[in-house]
Amino acid sequence: MDNNYKSYEEISEILKAISHPVRLCIVAGLLDKGKCNVNYMKECLDLPQSTVSQHLQKLKSAGIISGERNGLEIYYSVKDETVKKIIEVLF
C-alpha cells in the first residue's frame, strides 16, 4: 500500500468527471469518432443541446476534452491520454 495519496488525485478527478453515464458515453464516442460537434452529439444521445453542453463543460473543465472552433461550430475531441487508456480498459 502506498500512502502517497497525491499521486492518485489526478486519476480520481478523471474518474469523477467521467462517472456520469452521459459523460462516459460522450468520451467513448469522441474516442471512436475523433471529433464531434454538439449538434451531432445531441442527435446521437437524444438529449437537449443544453444538457449536452453542460456535460461538455464539465469534461472541458476537468481537462479531458478540448474544443476547436471551425466557423460557428466547435468540434470537441479527447485530449487526455490517461482518459484514453481508462476507456480502453473499460470497453
PDB file of N, CA, C and O in Angstrom, chain B, residues numbered from 101:
ATOM      1  N   MET B 101       0.844  -1.184   0.000  1.00  0.00           N
ATOM      2  CA  MET B 101       0.000   0.000   0.000  1.00  0.00           C
ATOM      3  C   MET B 101       0.886   1.243   0.000  1.00  0.00           C
ATOM      4  O   MET B 101       1.942   1.292   0.631  1.00  0.00           O
ATOM      5  N   ASP B 102       0.415   2.221  -0.722  1.00  0.00           N
ATOM      6  CA  ASP B 102       1.155   3.474  -0.839  1.00  0.00           C
ATOM      7  C   ASP B 102       0.319   4.562  -0.173  1.00  0.00           C
ATOM      8  O   ASP B 102      -0.832   4.777  -0.552  1.00  0.00           O
ATOM      9  N   ASN B 103       0.879   5.236   0.799  1.00  0.00           N
ATOM     10  CA  ASN B 103       0.113   6.278   1.485  1.00  0.00           C
ATOM     11  C   ASN B 103       0.331   7.661   0.866  1.00  0.00           C
ATOM     12  O   ASN B 103      -0.020   8.672   1.474  1.00  0.00           O
ATOM     13  N   ASN B 104       0.896   7.708  -0.315  1.00  0.00           N
ATOM     14  CA  ASN B 104       1.072   8.969  -1.030  1.00  0.00           C
ATOM     15  C   ASN B 104      -0.173   9.218  -1.888  1.00  0.00           C
ATOM     16  O   ASN B 104      -0.196   8.889  -3.073  1.00  0.00           O
ATOM     17  N   TYR B 105      -1.198   9.799  -1.281  1.00  0.00           N
ATOM     18  CA  TYR B 105      -2.475   9.992  -1.944  1.00  0.00           C
ATOM     19  C   TYR B 105      -2.408  11.000  -3.083  1.00  0.00           C
ATOM     20  O   TYR B 105      -3.253  10.972  -3.978  1.00  0.00           O
ATOM     21  N   LYS B 106      -1.437  11.875  -3.066  1.00  0.00           N
ATOM     22  CA  LYS B 106      -1.307  12.897  -4.113  1.00  0.00           C
ATOM     23  C   LYS B 106      -1.166  12.263  -5.494  1.00  0.00           C
ATOM     24  O   LYS B 106      -1.691  12.779  -6.481  1.00  0.00           O
ATOM     25  N   SER B 107      -0.456  11.147  -5.553  1.00  0.00           N
ATOM     26  CA  SER B 107      -0.235  10.505  -6.843  1.00  0.00           C
ATOM     27  C   SER B 107      -1.535   9.948  -7.440  1.00  0.00           C
ATOM     28  O   SER B 107      -1.620   9.737  -8.650  1.00  0.00           O
ATOM     29  N   TYR B 108      -2.527   9.713  -6.610  1.00  0.00           N
ATOM     30  CA  TYR B 108      -3.798   9.178  -7.079  1.00  0.00           C
ATOM     31  C   TYR B 108      -4.843  10.269  -7.327  1.00  0.00           C
ATOM     32  O   TYR B 108      -5.920   9.990  -7.853  1.00  0.00           O
ATOM     33  N   GLU B 109      -4.535  11.475  -6.959  1.00  0.00           N
ATOM     34  CA  GLU B 109      -5.500  12.569  -7.057  1.00  0.00           C
ATOM     35  C   GLU B 109      -5.941  12.840  -8.503  1.00  0.00           C
ATOM     36  O   GLU B 109      -7.131  13.015  -8.765  1.00  0.00           O
ATOM     37  N   GLU B 110      -4.998  12.872  -9.425  1.00  0.00           N
ATOM     38  CA  GLU B 110      -5.324  13.147 -10.822  1.00  0.00           C
ATOM     39  C   GLU B 110      -6.272  12.097 -11.393  1.00  0.00           C
ATOM     40  O   GLU B 110      -7.268  12.431 -12.033  1.00  0.00           O
ATOM     41  N   ILE B 111      -5.958  10.841 -11.158  1.00  0.00           N
ATOM     42  CA  ILE B 111      -6.805   9.749 -11.656  1.00  0.00           C
ATOM     43  C   ILE B 111      -8.180   9.811 -11.005  1.00  0.00           C
ATOM     44  O   ILE B 111      -9.188   9.575 -11.671  1.00  0.00           O
ATOM     45  N   SER B 112      -8.236  10.119  -9.737  1.00  0.00           N
ATOM     46  CA  SER B 112      -9.502  10.223  -9.027  1.00  0.00           C
ATOM     47  C   SER B 112     -10.385  11.315  -9.632  1.00  0.00           C
ATOM     48  O   SER B 112     -11.590  11.118  -9.793  1.00  0.00           O
ATOM     49  N   GLU B 113      -9.804  12.444  -9.963  1.00  0.00           N
ATOM     50  CA  GLU B 113     -10.562  13.540 -10.568  1.00  0.00           C
ATOM     51  C   GLU B 113     -11.086  13.156 -11.953  1.00  0.00           C
ATOM     52  O   GLU B 113     -12.208  13.512 -12.314  1.00  0.00           O
ATOM     53  N   ILE B 114     -10.287  12.439 -12.715  1.00  0.00           N
ATOM     54  CA  ILE B 114     -10.736  11.966 -14.027  1.00  0.00           C
ATOM     55  C   ILE B 114     -11.914  11.016 -13.872  1.00  0.00           C
ATOM     56  O   ILE B 114     -12.909  11.126 -14.590  1.00  0.00           O
ATOM     57  N   LEU B 115     -11.798  10.085 -12.936  1.00  0.00           N
ATOM     58  CA  LEU B 115     -12.879   9.120 -12.715  1.00  0.00           C
ATOM     59  C   LEU B 115     -14.167   9.813 -12.271  1.00  0.00           C
ATOM     60  O   LEU B 115     -15.257   9.414 -12.680  1.00  0.00           O
ATOM     61  N   LYS B 116     -14.050  10.840 -11.445  1.00  0.00           N
ATOM     62  CA  LYS B 116     -15.231  11.607 -11.034  1.00  0.00           C
ATOM     63  C   LYS B 116     -15.891  12.257 -12.239  1.00  0.00           C
ATOM     64  O   LYS B 116     -17.115  12.241 -12.368  1.00  0.00           O
ATOM     65  N   ALA B 117     -15.075  12.830 -13.122  1.00  0.00           N
ATOM     66  CA  ALA B 117     -15.611  13.556 -14.277  1.00  0.00           C
ATOM     67  C   ALA B 117     -16.317  12.632 -15.259  1.00  0.00           C
ATOM     68  O   ALA B 117     -17.323  13.019 -15.853  1.00  0.00           O
ATOM     69  N   ILE B 118     -15.810  11.424 -15.438  1.00  0.00           N
ATOM     70  CA  ILE B 118     -16.431  10.519 -16.419  1.00  0.00           C
ATOM     71  C   ILE B 118     -17.404   9.530 -15.771  1.00  0.00           C
ATOM     72  O   ILE B 118     -17.899   8.623 -16.440  1.00  0.00           O
ATOM     73  N   SER B 119     -17.677   9.699 -14.489  1.00  0.00           N
ATOM     74  CA  SER B 119     -18.532   8.733 -13.792  1.00  0.00           C
ATOM     75  C   SER B 119     -20.007   8.834 -14.181  1.00  0.00           C
ATOM     76  O   SER B 119     -20.754   7.881 -13.961  1.00  0.00           O
ATOM     77  N   HIS B 120     -20.442   9.940 -14.745  1.00  0.00           N
ATOM     78  CA  HIS B 120     -21.829  10.066 -15.186  1.00  0.00           C
ATOM     79  C   HIS B 120     -21.995   9.313 -16.509  1.00  0.00           C
ATOM     80  O   HIS B 120     -21.134   9.425 -17.381  1.00  0.00           O
ATOM     81  N   PRO B 121     -23.074   8.553 -16.680  1.00  0.00           N
ATOM     82  CA  PRO B 121     -23.256   7.765 -17.907  1.00  0.00           C
ATOM     83  C   PRO B 121     -23.208   8.592 -19.190  1.00  0.00           C
ATOM     84  O   PRO B 121     -22.647   8.141 -20.189  1.00  0.00           O
ATOM     85  N   VAL B 122     -23.778   9.777 -19.182  1.00  0.00           N
ATOM     86  CA  VAL B 122     -23.774  10.616 -20.395  1.00  0.00           C
ATOM     87  C   VAL B 122     -22.353  11.069 -20.708  1.00  0.00           C
ATOM     88  O   VAL B 122     -21.939  11.041 -21.867  1.00  0.00           O
ATOM     89  N   ARG B 123     -21.606  11.485 -19.696  1.00  0.00           N
ATOM     90  CA  ARG B 123     -20.231  11.928 -19.938  1.00  0.00           C
ATOM     91  C   ARG B 123     -19.355  10.765 -20.385  1.00  0.00           C
ATOM     92  O   ARG B 123     -18.490  10.935 -21.245  1.00  0.00           O
ATOM     93  N   LEU B 124     -19.569   9.600 -19.815  1.00  0.00           N
ATOM     94  CA  LEU B 124     -18.829   8.415 -20.226  1.00  0.00           C
ATOM     95  C   LEU B 124     -19.135   8.093 -21.690  1.00  0.00           C
ATOM     96  O   LEU B 124     -18.234   7.754 -22.457  1.00  0.00           O
ATOM     97  N   CYS B 125     -20.389   8.198 -22.067  1.00  0.00           N
ATOM     98  CA  CYS B 125     -20.808   7.958 -23.446  1.00  0.00           C
ATOM     99  C   CYS B 125     -20.187   8.995 -24.391  1.00  0.00           C
ATOM    100  O   CYS B 125     -19.739   8.646 -25.483  1.00  0.00           O
ATOM    101  N   ILE B 126     -20.160  10.252 -23.979  1.00  0.00           N
ATOM    102  CA  ILE B 126     -19.563  11.309 -24.801  1.00  0.00           C
ATOM    103  C   ILE B 126     -18.083  11.020 -25.037  1.00  0.00           C
ATOM    104  O   ILE B 126     -17.609  11.087 -26.171  1.00  0.00           O
ATOM    105  N   VAL B 127     -17.363  10.704 -23.982  1.00  0.00           N
ATOM    106  CA  VAL B 127     -15.924  10.451 -24.105  1.00  0.00           C
ATOM    107  C   VAL B 127     -15.672   9.229 -24.995  1.00  0.00           C
ATOM    108  O   VAL B 127     -14.820   9.276 -25.882  1.00  0.00           O
ATOM    109  N   ALA B 128     -16.400   8.152 -24.766  1.00  0.00           N
ATOM    110  CA  ALA B 128     -16.228   6.947 -25.586  1.00  0.00           C
ATOM    111  C   ALA B 128     -16.560   7.246 -27.052  1.00  0.00           C
ATOM    112  O   ALA B 128     -15.870   6.775 -27.956  1.00  0.00           O
ATOM    113  N   GLY B 129     -17.608   8.022 -27.279  1.00  0.00           N
ATOM    114  CA  GLY B 129     -17.990   8.396 -28.641  1.00  0.00           C
ATOM    115  C   GLY B 129     -16.947   9.265 -29.317  1.00  0.00           C
ATOM    116  O   GLY B 129     -16.650   9.085 -30.498  1.00  0.00           O
ATOM    117  N   LEU B 130     -16.392  10.205 -28.568  1.00  0.00           N
ATOM    118  CA  LEU B 130     -15.350  11.063 -29.132  1.00  0.00           C
ATOM    119  C   LEU B 130     -14.108  10.258 -29.484  1.00  0.00           C
ATOM    120  O   LEU B 130     -13.474  10.508 -30.509  1.00  0.00           O
ATOM    121  N   LEU B 131     -13.763   9.307 -28.652  1.00  0.00           N
ATOM    122  CA  LEU B 131     -12.607   8.463 -28.955  1.00  0.00           C
ATOM    123  C   LEU B 131     -12.858   7.612 -30.198  1.00  0.00           C
ATOM    124  O   LEU B 131     -11.945   7.366 -30.985  1.00  0.00           O
ATOM    125  N   ASP B 132     -14.080   7.174 -30.364  1.00  0.00           N
ATOM    126  CA  ASP B 132     -14.436   6.349 -31.511  1.00  0.00           C
ATOM    127  C   ASP B 132     -14.491   7.172 -32.800  1.00  0.00           C
ATOM    128  O   ASP B 132     -13.992   6.742 -33.839  1.00  0.00           O
ATOM    129  N   LYS B 133     -15.097   8.347 -32.726  1.00  0.00           N
ATOM    130  CA  LYS B 133     -15.321   9.182 -33.911  1.00  0.00           C
ATOM    131  C   LYS B 133     -14.174  10.147 -34.184  1.00  0.00           C
ATOM    132  O   LYS B 133     -13.933  10.505 -35.336  1.00  0.00           O
ATOM    133  N   GLY B 134     -13.478  10.564 -33.162  1.00  0.00           N
ATOM    134  CA  GLY B 134     -12.396  11.541 -33.325  1.00  0.00           C
ATOM    135  C   GLY B 134     -12.811  12.916 -32.861  1.00  0.00           C
ATOM    136  O   GLY B 134     -12.408  13.368 -31.789  1.00  0.00           O
ATOM    137  N   LYS B 135     -13.626  13.588 -33.678  1.00  0.00           N
ATOM    138  CA  LYS B 135     -14.120  14.925 -33.326  1.00  0.00           C
ATOM    139  C   LYS B 135     -15.610  14.996 -33.631  1.00  0.00           C
ATOM    140  O   LYS B 135     -16.081  14.434 -34.620  1.00  0.00           O
ATOM    141  N   CYS B 136     -16.346  15.693 -32.769  1.00  0.00           N
ATOM    142  CA  CYS B 136     -17.788  15.876 -32.966  1.00  0.00           C
ATOM    143  C   CYS B 136     -18.188  17.254 -32.473  1.00  0.00           C
ATOM    144  O   CYS B 136     -17.521  17.849 -31.627  1.00  0.00           O
ATOM    145  N   ASN B 137     -19.292  17.751 -33.022  1.00  0.00           N
ATOM    146  CA  ASN B 137     -19.859  18.996 -32.506  1.00  0.00           C
ATOM    147  C   ASN B 137     -21.091  18.681 -31.666  1.00  0.00           C
ATOM    148  O   ASN B 137     -21.546  17.538 -31.625  1.00  0.00           O
ATOM    149  N   VAL B 138     -21.619  19.679 -31.008  1.00  0.00           N
ATOM    150  CA  VAL B 138     -22.759  19.488 -30.095  1.00  0.00           C
ATOM    151  C   VAL B 138     -23.983  18.974 -30.835  1.00  0.00           C
ATOM    152  O   VAL B 138     -24.696  18.113 -30.320  1.00  0.00           O
ATOM    153  N   ASN B 139     -24.236  19.480 -32.022  1.00  0.00           N
ATOM    154  CA  ASN B 139     -25.425  19.047 -32.769  1.00  0.00           C
ATOM    155  C   ASN B 139     -25.382  17.557 -33.064  1.00  0.00           C
ATOM    156  O   ASN B 139     -26.397  16.873 -32.933  1.00  0.00           O
ATOM    157  N   TYR B 140     -24.235  17.049 -33.455  1.00  0.00           N
ATOM    158  CA  TYR B 140     -24.093  15.614 -33.719  1.00  0.00           C
ATOM    159  C   TYR B 140     -24.332  14.823 -32.434  1.00  0.00           C
ATOM    160  O   TYR B 140     -25.038  13.814 -32.440  1.00  0.00           O
ATOM    161  N   MET B 141     -23.740  15.285 -31.335  1.00  0.00           N
ATOM    162  CA  MET B 141     -23.875  14.573 -30.059  1.00  0.00           C
ATOM    163  C   MET B 141     -25.310  14.559 -29.562  1.00  0.00           C
ATOM    164  O   MET B 141     -25.789  13.535 -29.075  1.00  0.00           O
ATOM    165  N   LYS B 142     -25.999  15.682 -29.682  1.00  0.00           N
ATOM    166  CA  LYS B 142     -27.375  15.736 -29.172  1.00  0.00           C
ATOM    167  C   LYS B 142     -28.278  14.793 -29.950  1.00  0.00           C
ATOM    168  O   LYS B 142     -29.205  14.214 -29.383  1.00  0.00           O
ATOM    169  N   GLU B 143     -28.017  14.633 -31.246  1.00  0.00           N
ATOM    170  CA  GLU B 143     -28.799  13.689 -32.046  1.00  0.00           C
ATOM    171  C   GLU B 143     -28.498  12.249 -31.631  1.00  0.00           C
ATOM    172  O   GLU B 143     -29.415  11.441 -31.483  1.00  0.00           O
ATOM    173  N   CYS B 144     -27.228  11.930 -31.445  1.00  0.00           N
ATOM    174  CA  CYS B 144     -26.840  10.569 -31.052  1.00  0.00           C
ATOM    175  C   CYS B 144     -27.356  10.210 -29.663  1.00  0.00           C
ATOM    176  O   CYS B 144     -27.823   9.096 -29.429  1.00  0.00           O
ATOM    177  N   LEU B 145     -27.264  11.164 -28.752  1.00  0.00           N
ATOM    178  CA  LEU B 145     -27.648  10.907 -27.364  1.00  0.00           C
ATOM    179  C   LEU B 145     -29.142  11.097 -27.121  1.00  0.00           C
ATOM    180  O   LEU B 145     -29.666  10.674 -26.090  1.00  0.00           O
ATOM    181  N   ASP B 146     -29.824  11.732 -28.068  1.00  0.00           N
ATOM    182  CA  ASP B 146     -31.249  12.050 -27.931  1.00  0.00           C
ATOM    183  C   ASP B 146     -31.504  12.870 -26.660  1.00  0.00           C
ATOM    184  O   ASP B 146     -32.398  12.577 -25.866  1.00  0.00           O
ATOM    185  N   LEU B 147     -30.677  13.912 -26.506  1.00  0.00           N
ATOM    186  CA  LEU B 147     -30.775  14.818 -25.361  1.00  0.00           C
ATOM    187  C   LEU B 147     -30.827  16.254 -25.870  1.00  0.00           C
ATOM    188  O   LEU B 147     -30.364  16.534 -26.976  1.00  0.00           O
ATOM    189  N   PRO B 148     -31.385  17.167 -25.074  1.00  0.00           N
ATOM    190  CA  PRO B 148     -31.367  18.571 -25.470  1.00  0.00           C
ATOM    191  C   PRO B 148     -29.941  19.117 -25.558  1.00  0.00           C
ATOM    192  O   PRO B 148     -29.043  18.659 -24.852  1.00  0.00           O
ATOM    193  N   GLN B 149     -29.752  20.093 -26.428  1.00  0.00           N
ATOM    194  CA  GLN B 149     -28.433  20.687 -26.610  1.00  0.00           C
ATOM    195  C   GLN B 149     -27.889  21.262 -25.310  1.00  0.00           C
ATOM    196  O   GLN B 149     -26.692  21.164 -25.040  1.00  0.00           O
ATOM    197  N   SER B 150     -28.770  21.868 -24.493  1.00  0.00           N
ATOM    198  CA  SER B 150     -28.312  22.460 -23.233  1.00  0.00           C
ATOM    199  C   SER B 150     -27.739  21.402 -22.293  1.00  0.00           C
ATOM    200  O   SER B 150     -26.757  21.659 -21.596  1.00  0.00           O
ATOM    201  N   THR B 151     -28.343  20.222 -22.270  1.00  0.00           N
ATOM    202  CA  THR B 151     -27.852  19.136 -21.420  1.00  0.00           C
ATOM    203  C   THR B 151     -26.490  18.656 -21.893  1.00  0.00           C
ATOM    204  O   THR B 151     -25.575  18.473 -21.090  1.00  0.00           O
ATOM    205  N   VAL B 152     -26.360  18.452 -23.194  1.00  0.00           N
ATOM    206  CA  VAL B 152     -25.080  18.014 -23.760  1.00  0.00           C
ATOM    207  C   VAL B 152     -24.004  19.062 -23.477  1.00  0.00           C
ATOM    208  O   VAL B 152     -22.881  18.717 -23.110  1.00  0.00           O
ATOM    209  N   SER B 153     -24.344  20.335 -23.647  1.00  0.00           N
ATOM    210  CA  SER B 153     -23.391  21.420 -23.410  1.00  0.00           C
ATOM    211  C   SER B 153     -22.920  21.456 -21.962  1.00  0.00           C
ATOM    212  O   SER B 153     -21.747  21.722 -21.698  1.00  0.00           O
ATOM    213  N   GLN B 154     -23.820  21.193 -21.025  1.00  0.00           N
ATOM    214  CA  GLN B 154     -23.437  21.168 -19.612  1.00  0.00           C
ATOM    215  C   GLN B 154     -22.446  20.046 -19.343  1.00  0.00           C
ATOM    216  O   GLN B 154     -21.471  20.239 -18.617  1.00  0.00           O
ATOM    217  N   HIS B 155     -22.687  18.882 -19.921  1.00  0.00           N
ATOM    218  CA  HIS B 155     -21.765  17.761 -19.734  1.00  0.00           C
ATOM    219  C   HIS B 155     -20.415  18.052 -20.399  1.00  0.00           C
ATOM    220  O   HIS B 155     -19.366  17.710 -19.852  1.00  0.00           O
ATOM    221  N   LEU B 156     -20.442  18.676 -21.562  1.00  0.00           N
ATOM    222  CA  LEU B 156     -19.193  19.036 -22.243  1.00  0.00           C
ATOM    223  C   LEU B 156     -18.393  20.027 -21.411  1.00  0.00           C
ATOM    224  O   LEU B 156     -17.166  19.941 -21.347  1.00  0.00           O
ATOM    225  N   GLN B 157     -19.079  20.958 -20.779  1.00  0.00           N
ATOM    226  CA  GLN B 157     -18.383  21.942 -19.944  1.00  0.00           C
ATOM    227  C   GLN B 157     -17.680  21.276 -18.770  1.00  0.00           C
ATOM    228  O   GLN B 157     -16.561  21.652 -18.422  1.00  0.00           O
ATOM    229  N   LYS B 158     -18.329  20.288 -18.158  1.00  0.00           N
ATOM    230  CA  LYS B 158     -17.689  19.570 -17.040  1.00  0.00           C
ATOM    231  C   LYS B 158     -16.464  18.809 -17.517  1.00  0.00           C
ATOM    232  O   LYS B 158     -15.438  18.791 -16.837  1.00  0.00           O
ATOM    233  N   LEU B 159     -16.565  18.182 -18.678  1.00  0.00           N
ATOM    234  CA  LEU B 159     -15.421  17.445 -19.221  1.00  0.00           C
ATOM    235  C   LEU B 159     -14.293  18.395 -19.605  1.00  0.00           C
ATOM    236  O   LEU B 159     -13.117  18.089 -19.412  1.00  0.00           O
ATOM    237  N   LYS B 160     -14.661  19.536 -20.142  1.00  0.00           N
ATOM    238  CA  LYS B 160     -13.656  20.534 -20.530  1.00  0.00           C
ATOM    239  C   LYS B 160     -12.977  21.119 -19.292  1.00  0.00           C
ATOM    240  O   LYS B 160     -11.761  21.309 -19.283  1.00  0.00           O
ATOM    241  N   SER B 161     -13.747  21.401 -18.264  1.00  0.00           N
ATOM    242  CA  SER B 161     -13.189  21.937 -17.013  1.00  0.00           C
ATOM    243  C   SER B 161     -12.224  20.955 -16.359  1.00  0.00           C
ATOM    244  O   SER B 161     -11.258  21.361 -15.713  1.00  0.00           O
ATOM    245  N   ALA B 162     -12.487  19.673 -16.529  1.00  0.00           N
ATOM    246  CA  ALA B 162     -11.624  18.640 -15.962  1.00  0.00           C
ATOM    247  C   ALA B 162     -10.384  18.401 -16.823  1.00  0.00           C
ATOM    248  O   ALA B 162      -9.503  17.630 -16.443  1.00  0.00           O
ATOM    249  N   GLY B 163     -10.315  19.060 -17.978  1.00  0.00           N
ATOM    250  CA  GLY B 163      -9.161  18.910 -18.855  1.00  0.00           C
ATOM    251  C   GLY B 163      -9.176  17.631 -19.676  1.00  0.00           C
ATOM    252  O   GLY B 163      -8.143  17.212 -20.198  1.00  0.00           O
ATOM    253  N   ILE B 164     -10.342  17.012 -19.791  1.00  0.00           N
ATOM    254  CA  ILE B 164     -10.455  15.747 -20.506  1.00  0.00           C
ATOM    255  C   ILE B 164     -10.638  15.967 -22.005  1.00  0.00           C
ATOM    256  O   ILE B 164     -10.092  15.223 -22.820  1.00  0.00           O
ATOM    257  N   ILE B 165     -11.402  16.987 -22.361  1.00  0.00           N
ATOM    258  CA  ILE B 165     -11.638  17.289 -23.769  1.00  0.00           C
ATOM    259  C   ILE B 165     -11.205  18.717 -24.079  1.00  0.00           C
ATOM    260  O   ILE B 165     -10.994  19.533 -23.181  1.00  0.00           O
ATOM    261  N   SER B 166     -11.081  18.992 -25.363  1.00  0.00           N
ATOM    262  CA  SER B 166     -10.815  20.355 -25.802  1.00  0.00           C
ATOM    263  C   SER B 166     -11.711  20.637 -27.004  1.00  0.00           C
ATOM    264  O   SER B 166     -12.176  19.717 -27.678  1.00  0.00           O
ATOM    265  N   GLY B 167     -11.941  21.908 -27.259  1.00  0.00           N
ATOM    266  CA  GLY B 167     -12.775  22.310 -28.375  1.00  0.00           C
ATOM    267  C   GLY B 167     -11.994  23.141 -29.368  1.00  0.00           C
ATOM    268  O   GLY B 167     -11.168  23.974 -28.997  1.00  0.00           O
ATOM    269  N   GLU B 168     -12.268  22.900 -30.631  1.00  0.00           N
ATOM    270  CA  GLU B 168     -11.627  23.644 -31.710  1.00  0.00           C
ATOM    271  C   GLU B 168     -12.717  24.286 -32.558  1.00  0.00           C
ATOM    272  O   GLU B 168     -13.574  23.594 -33.110  1.00  0.00           O
ATOM    273  N   ARG B 169     -12.679  25.604 -32.659  1.00  0.00           N
ATOM    274  CA  ARG B 169     -13.698  26.328 -33.403  1.00  0.00           C
ATOM    275  C   ARG B 169     -13.436  26.218 -34.899  1.00  0.00           C
ATOM    276  O   ARG B 169     -12.313  26.383 -35.376  1.00  0.00           O
ATOM    277  N   ASN B 170     -14.530  25.930 -35.628  1.00  0.00           N
ATOM    278  CA  ASN B 170     -14.499  25.902 -37.085  1.00  0.00           C
ATOM    279  C   ASN B 170     -15.727  26.669 -37.564  1.00  0.00           C
ATOM    280  O   ASN B 170     -16.807  26.093 -37.697  1.00  0.00           O
ATOM    281  N   GLY B 171     -15.568  27.957 -37.824  1.00  0.00           N
ATOM    282  CA  GLY B 171     -16.706  28.800 -38.158  1.00  0.00           C
ATOM    283  C   GLY B 171     -17.569  29.003 -36.936  1.00  0.00           C
ATOM    284  O   GLY B 171     -17.094  29.483 -35.906  1.00  0.00           O
ATOM    285  N   LEU B 172     -18.837  28.641 -37.044  1.00  0.00           N
ATOM    286  CA  LEU B 172     -19.761  28.786 -35.916  1.00  0.00           C
ATOM    287  C   LEU B 172     -19.784  27.554 -35.014  1.00  0.00           C
ATOM    288  O   LEU B 172     -20.317  27.600 -33.905  1.00  0.00           O
ATOM    289  N   GLU B 173     -19.215  26.471 -35.486  1.00  0.00           N
ATOM    290  CA  GLU B 173     -19.241  25.213 -34.739  1.00  0.00           C
ATOM    291  C   GLU B 173     -17.958  25.024 -33.927  1.00  0.00           C
ATOM    292  O   GLU B 173     -16.888  25.507 -34.297  1.00  0.00           O
ATOM    293  N   ILE B 174     -18.097  24.311 -32.819  1.00  0.00           N
ATOM    294  CA  ILE B 174     -16.941  23.893 -32.031  1.00  0.00           C
ATOM    295  C   ILE B 174     -16.902  22.371 -32.083  1.00  0.00           C
ATOM    296  O   ILE B 174     -17.878  21.701 -31.748  1.00  0.00           O
ATOM    297  N   TYR B 175     -15.780  21.844 -32.500  1.00  0.00           N
ATOM    298  CA  TYR B 175     -15.594  20.401 -32.571  1.00  0.00           C
ATOM    299  C   TYR B 175     -14.749  19.947 -31.387  1.00  0.00           C
ATOM    300  O   TYR B 175     -13.644  20.443 -31.168  1.00  0.00           O
ATOM    301  N   TYR B 176     -15.283  19.005 -30.637  1.00  0.00           N
ATOM    302  CA  TYR B 176     -14.644  18.526 -29.413  1.00  0.00           C
ATOM    303  C   TYR B 176     -13.894  17.227 -29.677  1.00  0.00           C
ATOM    304  O   TYR B 176     -14.289  16.419 -30.518  1.00  0.00           O
ATOM    305  N   SER B 177     -12.805  17.047 -28.939  1.00  0.00           N
ATOM    306  CA  SER B 177     -12.034  15.810 -29.003  1.00  0.00           C
ATOM    307  C   SER B 177     -11.412  15.553 -27.638  1.00  0.00           C
ATOM    308  O   SER B 177     -11.266  16.465 -26.824  1.00  0.00           O
ATOM    309  N   VAL B 178     -11.050  14.308 -27.403  1.00  0.00           N
ATOM    310  CA  VAL B 178     -10.417  13.922 -26.144  1.00  0.00           C
ATOM    311  C   VAL B 178      -8.942  14.290 -26.231  1.00  0.00           C
ATOM    312  O   VAL B 178      -8.259  13.941 -27.194  1.00  0.00           O
ATOM    313  N   LYS B 179      -8.455  15.003 -25.207  1.00  0.00           N
ATOM    314  CA  LYS B 179      -7.052  15.429 -25.235  1.00  0.00           C
ATOM    315  C   LYS B 179      -6.202  14.746 -24.162  1.00  0.00           C
ATOM    316  O   LYS B 179      -4.976  14.850 -24.199  1.00  0.00           O
ATOM    317  N   ASP B 180      -6.809  14.068 -23.234  1.00  0.00           N
ATOM    318  CA  ASP B 180      -6.089  13.454 -22.120  1.00  0.00           C
ATOM    319  C   ASP B 180      -5.768  11.988 -22.425  1.00  0.00           C
ATOM    320  O   ASP B 180      -6.673  11.166 -22.571  1.00  0.00           O
ATOM    321  N   GLU B 181      -4.491  11.674 -22.518  1.00  0.00           N
ATOM    322  CA  GLU B 181      -4.058  10.306 -22.830  1.00  0.00           C
ATOM    323  C   GLU B 181      -4.457   9.307 -21.746  1.00  0.00           C
ATOM    324  O   GLU B 181      -4.728   8.143 -22.044  1.00  0.00           O
ATOM    325  N   THR B 182      -4.494   9.750 -20.503  1.00  0.00           N
ATOM    326  CA  THR B 182      -4.892   8.867 -19.403  1.00  0.00           C
ATOM    327  C   THR B 182      -6.336   8.419 -19.582  1.00  0.00           C
ATOM    328  O   THR B 182      -6.668   7.261 -19.333  1.00  0.00           O
ATOM    329  N   VAL B 183      -7.187   9.332 -20.012  1.00  0.00           N
ATOM    330  CA  VAL B 183      -8.602   9.001 -20.243  1.00  0.00           C
ATOM    331  C   VAL B 183      -8.709   7.964 -21.352  1.00  0.00           C
ATOM    332  O   VAL B 183      -9.507   7.032 -21.260  1.00  0.00           O
ATOM    333  N   LYS B 184      -7.919   8.122 -22.383  1.00  0.00           N
ATOM    334  CA  LYS B 184      -7.943   7.154 -23.486  1.00  0.00           C
ATOM    335  C   LYS B 184      -7.622   5.751 -22.965  1.00  0.00           C
ATOM    336  O   LYS B 184      -8.271   4.782 -23.356  1.00  0.00           O
ATOM    337  N   LYS B 185      -6.639   5.641 -22.098  1.00  0.00           N
ATOM    338  CA  LYS B 185      -6.261   4.352 -21.541  1.00  0.00           C
ATOM    339  C   LYS B 185      -7.370   3.785 -20.658  1.00  0.00           C
ATOM    340  O   LYS B 185      -7.648   2.587 -20.696  1.00  0.00           O
ATOM    341  N   ILE B 186      -8.002   4.649 -19.865  1.00  0.00           N
ATOM    342  CA  ILE B 186      -9.089   4.208 -18.986  1.00  0.00           C
ATOM    343  C   ILE B 186     -10.252   3.669 -19.810  1.00  0.00           C
ATOM    344  O   ILE B 186     -10.799   2.614 -19.489  1.00  0.00           O
ATOM    345  N   ILE B 187     -10.632   4.377 -20.861  1.00  0.00           N
ATOM    346  CA  ILE B 187     -11.754   3.951 -21.708  1.00  0.00           C
ATOM    347  C   ILE B 187     -11.418   2.636 -22.419  1.00  0.00           C
ATOM    348  O   ILE B 187     -12.283   1.772 -22.565  1.00  0.00           O
ATOM    349  N   GLU B 188     -10.177   2.484 -22.857  1.00  0.00           N
ATOM    350  CA  GLU B 188      -9.765   1.225 -23.486  1.00  0.00           C
ATOM    351  C   GLU B 188      -9.928   0.050 -22.527  1.00  0.00           C
ATOM    352  O   GLU B 188     -10.363  -1.028 -22.932  1.00  0.00           O
ATOM    353  N   VAL B 189      -9.583   0.254 -21.271  1.00  0.00           N
ATOM    354  CA  VAL B 189      -9.705  -0.800 -20.276  1.00  0.00           C
ATOM    355  C   VAL B 189     -11.187  -1.120 -20.010  1.00  0.00           C
ATOM    356  O   VAL B 189     -11.559  -2.284 -19.870  1.00  0.00           O
ATOM    357  N   LEU B 190     -12.014  -0.088 -19.943  1.00  0.00           N
ATOM    358  CA  LEU B 190     -13.428  -0.288 -19.646  1.00  0.00           C
ATOM    359  C   LEU B 190     -14.176  -0.965 -20.792  1.00  0.00           C
ATOM    360  O   LEU B 190     -15.065  -1.785 -20.560  1.00  0.00           O
ATOM    361  N   PHE B 191     -13.816  -0.622 -22.021  1.00  0.00           N
ATOM    362  CA  PHE B 191     -14.553  -1.143 -23.169  1.00  0.00           C
ATOM    363  C   PHE B 191     -13.669  -2.011 -24.040  1.00  0.00           C
ATOM    364  O   PHE B 191     -14.126  -2.536 -25.055  1.00  0.00           O
TER     365      PHE B 191
END
